[in-house]
Amino acid sequence: MNFGGFSGFSDGSDGSDFGAGQETGPELIGRDRELARITRLIGAADGTGPRVLVLTGEPGAGKSALVDRAVAQAVARGRRVLRVRGCEGEQDLGFAGVHQLLRPVLAGVDRLPAHQRNALRHALGMDRTGGSSAPDALTIRSAVLTLLLDAAADRPLLLAVDDAQWLDVGSLDVLAFAARRLDAEAVALLLAARDGAVPVRFDRDFPHLPVGPLDRAAAGRLLDAQPRPPQGRIRAQILTQAAGNPLALIELTRAVTRGPGSGDLAPYGAFTRDPGSGDLAAHGAFTRDPGSGDLATHGSLPLTARLVDLFAADLPTLPSATRRALLLVAAAGTARLSDVPDVGGPQVWEPAERTGLVHVDGGEVRLRHPLVRSAVQQAATFAERREAHLTLAAALAHEPDRRAWHLASAALGPDDEIADALAESARRFQHRGGHAAAATALERAAELTPDPTARARRLLAAAESAMYAGHPQWVGEIAGRVTTLTDDPHLLAEASLRAGWSLAVTLRHDDSLAFLLPVAASMATPAPALALSALGTAATPAYNSGDPRHRHEIQRIAGLLPPDPDGPERVWTHAATQPFSDRPRTLKKLAHAVDTLPPDTDRTLPALVTLGGAAWILDETDEAVRLLGRAMDHLRRAATAGANCTVAQALALAHFESGAWGAARAAAEEAFWLATEAGADNVAVGSPLLQATLRAARGDHAGARAQVADAVRGRDLRASRSLSVRHRHALALAALAEGDHETAYRELRRAFTDEQPPAPVHYHASLYHLADLAAAAVRAGRTDDARAVLAGARRTLAQPPSPRLAAIVHRAAALLSDPEDAEAHFRAATEDLTAARWPFEHALARLDFAEWLRRRRRATEARPHLTAALETFVRLDARPWVERATAELRAAGVAVTSAAPSDALAGLTPQELEIAQLAAEGLTNRDIGARLYLSPRTIGFHLHKIFPKLGITGRAQLRDVLGRLPNTD
């Protein structure tokens, strides 16, 4: 997209790079707003303000021209620049974009710490010796970040990313990881991508700058700036058809002025295209999303389809050798001439340069626009395209992955040998952690596989890789194609299992279960392992839905399975659907399953996840943290980040309940990022709700309500009862933090039905809010209604409940009972030491009991409870309850010490507090950065903000000051 919006038009014959805007170069008409934002971005690298900016716009809008202008401006201001341009032909090659971005600084790889150096060398194919296992994704991303920060050590750095929609998934993951860690760094990131194809990692969580169409006045000025400005009716027609697209304005003007007196806008003619050819370039197989706006391959928008025709209009006038060279470059998908065989010398490229199609310099051939590639391919016959791919395949015998793709592009039909080569390529991608590339290769291998059953098996393998890559929608699409290939009930069941999984992470619980439950029922006898897997998968949407029909059906089908030893799937299924049924027996099964787990391997991961989830539901919270933490560690090592979001959310919930609120916040944030990338809207809603709950507990009631509103905007949670209950709890806690007990009661009451007797809206989640509902009822004058809710809830609980739930019910009963009965319930809620494993809930119970005691003139008995509760609230930084407990202590005759340390703590962000505590322990900035995945320079920046907040002047004073501050976790 190296044009659009320039006041002049360079055809490349002057040796300049067409569209490479200079700071003092030709004006970019109608782009003052965009240029001002870019100027601020470049200044932020060594100043203040956001350090990431995403340019979006339709093809031809001038995004590349703006990127070029940013590069020129950065260079003029003494910045260093690293840039990368996405390439369709390399979209399925893992870390191809990172390799292009880092080429100027690859010498610095050898100066990285050993584990980062080895991981990055392996990922970029620089390690010829190979390795026994793929490096973990986190180390690769941290290595790239370290290398970038090293490059910015001497002078600020601009990362310029163009055509991001064509970058490979691995590179996008790396860029997103770095982008989230640029605060206080001398690095700015400018990323440009097409509308409708912005990578999910950048589509909502960074500042966006739309590069829209020019208004009619600016469009007219651009036409006037052309060498032969169109006039009259033709001018009006160009303005209408171009619709403000700078590229269309320029190209249509060139078309109508090509011949003297020519005003004919008729297209060049039909291009030869064989839809059945299997040509990946023609079918857009290198583009994952058919809706990406890549109109050269899909032709879905008339304007861009006409532009593709215009790009090819010059081709018939070029010598055959030039057309062949252009086709080879287009098919190769690379700008490096050294990668393209048999293209000839400078004389071959001269005609194409004269027409402005390309610019050749420094061993690279740059097409003036990415759509030139598509136009060149579509202008060629299939035989010509096939010959180009075969030529490239022959020259790439030393690169089996690229060779396999070119052979696939040249295939005339199904071909076992090529399909096997792609499948082997997929195996190599999997070994390197490139599950998305593996899924793409297997999907194409399936298309080339003659036998329908074998094709179905490869599609199922592709769906599995796509699942590990964290792309549920893609998994569903692949699984859907299996049904047209085979009547094998086992393969069809596997396809339904994958389809059900693809929906299990969304809010479409009923649709997911419509796939999974029939599989479980039909396979219970012929394939019980498959049936059990389907049931285990179904337990998640069944839990989230909360609909009793689904739970009863799962229980019925579970009874059809052979009575084999209880493994992780059975334990999880029972816990998720019958959490209060025969708890002691279920706990024994959980303990046995955990004790018999094999060492951590790929095969252990599902068991860690299912058992961790079961432990959380059964209130074995510490065990849940341990198991889910192991699962997260394994997922990071295995580079399957897309599949982490549900595990990260479960871990966040367990951390919150166990009182590790800092860890809960970090896990919830990670879960949200991963969910937005994976399209897992169940987690994309749930994680912000947990973050809002944390905000409310720490006193930020306004921020909590705003985050809740943002999380549920446009979502209907009526069919997702677990999220609905968590939604109400977050709002209720915000109201309690503000002292609005009426609103708190109203929100918590919606976790139970209006029928008589009231019943839990969600059979599990609702019950944990009984005590908070009772506390709000007492202060809102709604005790009679709350007693009815408590009585109805008790009917649903089997005996004995977990210590946690028993304490919650006792606290609720104490608050709602007559005075003569209350004390026994209070003591049951506070004196069971096992309940202290849920510190916030336990502290609330002690605070309520202490208030009850003090109001009965038993202040001496109240003081120990108040002191213990205050210590917990201070440690958790639960500020509204700190204030309440402090006021009660003073009323009980206790002189409370100065709140200065707590005030200092309140002034630190959670990240600043974590950094300060690590520094107080004696860790260096580099040590702290290694733990938190931040640069030493960022750690220093934060410490310089921390010192004045704590009233100190240096690092040596941290230990003394923090010794008076509570630990957040």
Long-range contacts (C-beta under 8 A, 24 or more apart in sequence): 1-59, 1-60, 1-61, 1-62, 1-63, 1-64, 1-65, 1-162, 1-163, 1-192, 1-247, 1-369, 1-370, 2-64, 2-65, 2-68, 2-366, 2-368, 2-369, 3-60, 3-62, 3-64, 3-65, 3-246, 3-247, 3-250, 3-368, 3-369, 4-60, 4-61, 4-62, 4-63, 4-64, 4-65, 4-245, 4-246, 4-247, 4-250, 5-29, 5-30, 5-31, 5-62, 5-65, 5-214, 5-222, 5-246, 6-65, 6-222, 6-225, 6-246, 7-221, 7-222, 7-225, 8-225, 9-225, 9-226, 9-227, 9-250, 9-254, 10-356, 11-354, 11-355, 11-356, 12-353, 12-354, 12-356, 12-358, 12-359, 12-368, 13-353, 13-354, 13-356, 15-361, 16-359, 17-68, 17-359, 17-361, 17-366, 18-356, 18-359, 18-368, 19-64, 19-65, 19-68, 19-368, 20-68, 20-71, 20-72, 21-65, 21-66, 21-68, 21-69, 21-72, 22-69, 22-72, 22-76, 23-69, 23-72, 23-73, 23-76, 25-69, 25-72, 28-62, 28-65, 28-66, 28-69, 29-214, 29-218, 29-221, 29-222, 29-225, 29-246, 30-214, 30-215, 30-218, 30-219, 30-221, 30-222, 31-62, 31-65, 31-66, 31-211, 34-66, 34-209, 34-211, 35-66, 35-69, 37-209, 38-66, 38-69, 38-70, 38-73, 38-190, 39-73, 41-70, 41-188, 41-190, 42-70, 42-73, 42-74, 42-77, 42-79, 42-158, 42-188, 44-188, 45-79, 45-152, 45-156, 45-157, 45-158, 45-186, 45-187, 45-188, 46-156, 46-186, 50-206, 50-207, 51-182, 51-183, 51-185, 51-187, 51-188, 51-189, 52-179, 52-182, 52-188, 52-189, 52-191, 52-206, 52-207, 53-188, 53-189, 53-190, 53-191, 53-206, 53-207, 53-208, 53-209, 54-191, 54-192, 54-193, 54-198, 54-202, 54-206, 54-207, 54-208, 54-209, 55-190, 55-191, 55-192, 55-193, 55-208, 55-209, 55-211, 56-192, 56-193, 56-194, 56-195, 56-198, 56-208, 56-209, 56-210, 56-211, 57-192, 57-194, 57-195, 57-210, 57-211, 57-212, 58-194, 58-195, 58-213, 58-245, 58-293, 58-304, 59-194, 59-245, 59-247, 59-293, 59-295, 59-304, 59-307, 59-369, 59-370, 59-371, 60-245, 60-246, 60-247, 60-248, 60-304, 60-307, 60-369, 60-371, 61-211, 61-212, 61-213, 61-245, 61-246, 61-247, 62-211, 62-246, 62-247, 63-162, 63-192, 63-193, 63-194, 63-211, 64-162, 64-163, 64-192, 64-369, 65-246, 66-192, 66-211, 67-160, 67-161, 67-162, 67-190, 67-192, 70-158, 70-160, 70-190, 71-158, 71-160, 74-158, 74-160, 78-155, 78-156, 79-155, 79-156, 79-157, 79-158, 80-151, 80-152, 80-154, 80-155, 80-156, 80-157, 80-158, 81-157, 81-158, 81-160, 82-148, 82-151, 82-157, 82-158, 82-159, 82-160, 83-159, 83-160, 83-161, 83-162, 84-160, 84-161, 84-162, 84-167, 84-171, 85-161, 85-162, 85-163, 85-335, 86-161, 86-162, 86-163, 86-164, 86-165, 86-166, 86-167, 87-163, 87-166, 87-333, 87-334, 87-335, 88-166, 88-286, 88-287, 88-294, 88-333, 88-370, 88-373, 89-286, 89-331, 89-332, 89-333, 89-334, 90-166, 90-168, 90-333, 90-334, 91-166, 91-167, 91-168, 91-286, 91-287, 91-288, 92-168, 92-286, 92-405, 92-436, 92-437, 92-440, 92-441, 93-168, 93-401, 93-402, 93-437, 94-123, 94-168, 94-169, 94-170, 94-429, 94-432, 94-433, 94-434, 94-437, 95-123, 95-124, 95-140, 95-168, 95-170, 95-171, 95-174, 95-434, 96-167, 96-168, 96-171, 97-161, 97-167, 97-168, 97-170, 97-171, 97-172, 97-175, 98-123, 98-124, 98-144, 98-170, 98-171, 98-174, 99-124, 99-125, 101-159, 101-161, 101-171, 102-144, 102-147, 105-147, 105-150, 105-151, 108-147, 108-150, 108-151, 109-143, 109-147, 111-150, 112-143, 112-146, 112-147, 113-146, 115-139, 116-142, 116-143, 116-146, 117-143, 119-143, 120-144, 120-147, 122-432, 123-170, 123-432, 133-431, 134-431, 134-432, 134-433, 134-638, 134-639, 135-433, 135-639, 136-433, 136-636, 136-637, 136-638, 136-639, 137-173, 137-433, 137-636, 137-639, 137-640, 137-641, 138-636, 138-933, 140-170, 140-174, 140-639, 141-173, 141-174, 141-177, 141-178, 142-177, 142-933, 144-174, 144-177, 144-178, 145-177, 145-178, 145-181, 145-933, 145-935, 146-935, 148-178, 148-187, 149-185, 149-187, 149-935, 149-937, 152-185, 152-186, 152-187, 153-186, 155-186, 156-186, 156-187, 156-188, 157-186, 157-187, 157-188, 158-187, 158-188, 158-189, 158-190, 159-187, 159-188, 159-189, 159-190, 160-190, 161-189, 161-190, 161-191, 161-192, 162-192, 163-192, 163-193, 163-194, 163-370, 164-191, 164-192, 164-193, 164-198, 164-199, 164-202, 165-193, 165-194, 165-197, 165-198, 165-199, 165-292, 165-293, 165-294, 166-286, 166-287, 166-370, 167-199, 168-436, 168-437, 169-434, 169-436, 169-437, 169-469, 170-433, 170-434, 170-436, 170-437, 172-199, 172-201, 172-202, 173-201, 173-641, 175-201, 175-202, 176-201, 176-202, 176-673, 176-677, 179-206, 180-673, 181-933, 181-934, 181-935, 181-938, 183-938, 184-937, 184-938, 184-941, 184-942, 185-935, 185-937, 185-938, 186-937, 194-292, 194-293, 194-294, 195-293, 196-291, 196-292, 196-293, 197-289, 197-291, 197-292, 197-293, 197-294, 200-676, 200-677, 200-678, 200-679, 201-676, 201-677, 203-676, 204-676, 205-673, 205-676, 212-244, 213-243, 213-244, 213-245, 214-244, 214-245, 214-246, 214-249, 215-244, 216-244, 218-244, 219-244, 219-246, 219-249, 222-246, 222-249, 222-250, 223-249, 223-253, 226-250, 226-253, 226-254, 226-257, 227-257, 228-253, 228-257, 229-253, 230-256, 230-257, 234-263, 234-265, 237-265, 241-303, 241-306, 242-303, 243-303, 245-303, 247-307, 247-369, 248-303, 248-306, 248-307, 251-307, 251-310, 251-311, 252-310, 254-310, 255-310, 255-313, 258-313, 267-306, 267-309, 268-309, 268-310, 268-312, 268-313, 268-316, 271-309, 271-312, 271-378, 271-379, 272-380, 272-381, 272-382, 273-378, 273-382, 274-382, 277-382, 277-385, 277-386, 277-412, 278-408, 278-409, 278-411, 278-412, 278-413, 278-447, 278-448, 279-382, 279-385, 279-386, 279-389, 279-409, 279-410, 280-405, 280-408, 280-409, 280-444, 281-330, 281-331, 281-377, 281-385, 281-389, 281-409, 282-377, 282-378, 282-382, 282-385, 285-440, 285-444, 286-333, 288-436, 288-440, 288-474, 294-374, 295-371, 295-374, 296-370, 296-371, 296-373, 296-374, 296-375, 296-377, 296-378, 297-374, 304-371, 307-371, 308-371, 308-374, 308-375, 308-378, 309-375, 310-375, 311-357, 311-369, 311-371, 311-372, 311-374, 311-375, 311-376, 312-375, 312-376, 312-378, 312-379, 314-355, 314-357, 315-375, 315-376, 315-379, 317-351, 317-355, 318-351, 318-352, 318-355, 319-348, 319-351, 321-348, 322-348, 322-349, 322-351, 322-352, 323-376, 323-380, 324-384, 324-388, 325-349, 325-352, 326-352, 326-357, 326-358, 326-376, 327-376, 327-377, 327-380, 327-384, 327-385, 327-388, 328-388, 328-391, 328-392, 329-358, 329-365, 329-367, 329-373, 330-367, 330-372, 330-373, 330-374, 330-376, 330-377, 330-388, 331-377, 331-385, 331-388, 331-389, 331-392, 331-406, 331-409, 332-392, 333-373, 335-364, 335-365, 335-366, 336-363, 336-364, 337-363, 337-364, 337-365, 338-363, 340-392, 341-391, 341-392, 341-394, 341-395, 342-391, 342-395, 385-409, 385-410, 386-410, 386-412, 400-424, 400-425, 400-428, 401-425, 401-428, 401-429, 404-441, 405-441, 405-444, 408-444, 408-445, 408-448, 411-448, 414-447, 414-448, 414-449, 414-450, 415-448, 415-450, 416-448, 416-449, 416-450, 418-445, 418-448, 419-445, 419-446, 419-448, 419-449, 419-458, 420-445, 422-448, 423-458, 426-461, 426-462, 426-465, 430-465, 433-638, 433-639, 433-640, 435-465, 435-466, 435-468, 435-469, 435-639, 435-640, 435-642, 436-465, 436-466, 436-469, 436-471, 438-462, 438-465, 438-469, 439-463, 439-465, 439-466, 439-469, 439-471, 439-474, 439-478, 443-478, 452-485, 452-486, 453-485, 453-486, 453-488, 453-491, 455-485, 456-482, 456-485, 456-486, 456-488, 456-491, 456-495, 457-491, 459-485, 459-495, 460-491, 460-494, 460-495, 460-498, 463-495, 463-498, 464-498, 467-498, 467-501, 467-502, 467-643, 468-638, 468-640, 468-642, 468-643, 469-640, 469-642, 469-643, 470-640, 470-641, 470-642, 470-643, 470-644, 470-645, 470-674, 470-677, 470-678, 471-642, 471-678, 471-679, 472-501, 472-502, 472-503, 472-505, 472-506, 472-678, 472-679, 472-680, 473-502, 473-679, 475-499, 475-501, 475-502, 476-502, 476-503, 489-522, 489-523, 489-526, 490-523, 490-526, 490-527, 490-530, 493-519, 493-522, 493-523, 493-527, 493-530, 493-534, 494-530, 496-534, 497-530, 497-533, 497-534, 497-537, 500-534, 500-537, 500-538, 500-541, 501-537, 503-541, 504-537, 504-538, 504-540, 504-541, 505-645, 505-646, 505-675, 505-678, 505-679, 505-680, 505-681, 505-682, 505-683, 506-679, 506-680, 506-681, 506-682, 507-681, 507-682, 507-685, 507-715, 507-716, 507-717, 507-719, 507-720, 507-723, 509-541, 509-542, 509-544, 509-545, 509-547, 509-550, 509-719, 509-720, 510-541, 510-545, 510-547, 510-719, 512-538, 512-541, 513-538, 513-541, 513-542, 513-545, 513-550, 516-541, 517-550, 517-553, 517-554, 517-557, 520-554, 520-557, 521-557, 521-560, 524-557, 524-560, 524-561, 525-560, 528-561, 528-562, 528-564, 531-557, 531-560, 531-561, 532-561, 532-567, 532-569, 532-570, 532-573, 533-569, 535-561, 535-569, 535-573, 536-568, 536-569, 536-572, 536-573, 536-610, 539-572, 539-573, 539-576, 539-577, 540-576, 540-613, 540-646, 542-576, 542-577, 543-576, 543-577, 543-617, 543-722, 543-764, 544-682, 544-720, 544-721, 544-722, 544-723, 545-719, 545-720, 545-721, 545-722, 546-720, 546-721, 546-722, 546-761, 546-762, 546-763, 546-764, 546-765, 547-719, 547-721, 548-763, 551-577, 551-578, 551-763, 566-592, 566-593, 567-593, 567-607, 568-593, 568-606, 568-607, 568-610, 568-611, 568-614, 569-610, 571-610, 571-611, 571-614, 572-610, 572-611, 572-613, 572-614, 574-614, 575-613, 575-614, 575-617, 575-618, 576-613, 576-614, 576-617, 579-617, 579-618, 579-763, 579-764, 580-764, 580-796, 580-797, 580-798, 580-801, 581-798, 582-798, 583-618, 583-798, 583-800, 583-801, 583-802, 584-800, 586-614, 586-618, 587-618, 587-620, 590-614, 590-615, 590-618, 590-620, 590-623, 594-623, 594-627, 600-630, 600-633, 600-634, 602-638, 604-634, 605-631, 605-634, 605-635, 605-638, 608-634, 609-646, 609-647, 609-650, 612-647, 612-650, 612-651, 612-654, 613-650, 616-650, 616-653, 616-654, 617-764, 618-802, 619-802, 619-803, 619-804, 619-805, 621-654, 621-657, 621-658, 621-804, 621-837, 621-838, 622-658, 622-837, 624-650, 624-651, 624-654, 625-651, 625-654, 625-655, 625-658, 625-660, 628-654, 632-667, 641-674, 641-677, 642-674, 642-677, 642-678, 643-678, 644-670, 644-671, 644-674, 645-671, 645-672, 645-674, 645-675, 645-678, 645-680, 645-683, 645-687, 646-671, 646-680, 646-682, 646-683, 648-674, 648-683, 648-687, 649-675, 649-683, 649-686, 649-687, 649-690, 652-687, 652-690, 653-690, 656-690, 656-693, 656-694, 657-838, 658-837, 658-838, 658-839, 659-838, 659-839, 659-840, 659-872, 659-875, 659-876, 659-969, 660-969, 661-694, 661-697, 661-698, 661-876, 661-877, 661-968, 661-969, 662-910, 662-913, 662-914, 662-968, 662-969, 663-969, 664-690, 664-694, 665-691, 665-694, 665-910, 668-694, 681-715, 682-720, 682-723, 684-711, 685-711, 685-712, 685-715, 685-717, 685-723, 686-723, 686-726, 689-723, 689-726, 689-727, 689-730, 690-726, 690-730, 692-730, 692-734, 693-726, 693-729, 693-730, 693-733, 695-734, 696-730, 696-733, 696-734, 696-736, 696-737, 697-733, 697-737, 697-840, 697-876, 697-878, 697-880, 698-876, 698-877, 698-878, 698-879, 699-737, 699-878, 699-879, 699-880, 700-737, 701-734, 701-735, 701-737, 701-738, 702-734, 704-730, 704-731, 704-733, 704-734, 704-737, 705-731, 705-734, 708-734, 721-761, 721-762, 721-765, 722-762, 722-764, 722-765, 724-750, 724-761, 724-762, 725-751, 725-761, 725-762, 725-765, 725-766, 725-769, 726-765, 728-769, 729-769, 729-772, 732-769, 732-772, 732-776, 733-772, 735-776, 736-772, 736-775, 736-776, 736-880, 737-880, 738-880, 739-880, 741-776, 741-779, 741-780, 742-776, 742-780, 744-772, 744-776, 744-780, 745-773, 745-776, 745-777, 745-780, 745-782, 745-786, 748-772, 748-773, 748-776, 749-773, 749-782, 749-785, 749-789, 752-789, 752-792, 752-793, 756-788, 757-788, 757-791, 757-792, 757-795, 758-788, 758-789, 758-792, 758-793, 759-792, 759-793, 759-796, 760-792, 760-793, 760-796, 763-796, 766-793, 767-793, 767-796, 767-797, 767-805, 767-808, 768-804, 768-805, 768-808, 770-808, 770-809, 770-812, 771-808, 771-809, 771-811, 771-812, 771-815, 771-841, 771-844, 771-845, 772-844, 773-812, 774-811, 774-812, 774-813, 774-815, 774-816, 775-815, 775-844, 775-848, 777-815, 777-816, 778-815, 778-816, 783-816, 786-812, 786-816, 787-816, 790-816, 803-832, 803-834, 803-835, 803-837, 804-835, 804-837, 804-838, 804-841, 806-832, 806-835, 807-832, 807-835, 807-838, 807-841, 807-842, 807-845, 808-841, 810-845, 811-841, 811-844, 811-845, 811-848, 814-848, 814-849, 814-852, 815-848, 819-856, 822-852, 823-852, 826-852, 830-865, 839-872, 839-875, 839-876, 840-872, 840-876, 840-878, 842-872, 843-868, 843-869, 843-872, 843-873, 843-876, 843-878, 843-881, 844-869, 844-881, 847-881, 847-884, 847-885, 847-888, 850-888, 850-892, 851-888, 854-888, 854-891, 854-892, 859-891, 859-892, 859-893, 862-888, 862-892, 863-889, 863-892, 863-893, 863-894, 866-892, 866-894, 867-894, 871-966, 874-902, 874-966, 875-966, 875-967, 875-968, 875-969, 876-968, 877-905, 877-906, 877-966, 877-968, 879-906, 901-961, 901-964, 901-965, 901-966, 902-965, 902-966, 904-949, 904-950, 904-951, 904-961, 904-965, 905-965, 905-966, 907-949, 907-950, 908-946, 908-949, 908-950, 910-968, 911-942, 912-942, 912-945, 912-946, 912-949, 913-968, 914-968, 915-939, 915-942, 915-943, 915-946, 916-943, 916-946, 916-950, 916-958, 916-962, 917-962, 917-967, 919-943, 919-955, 919-958, 920-958, 920-959, 920-962
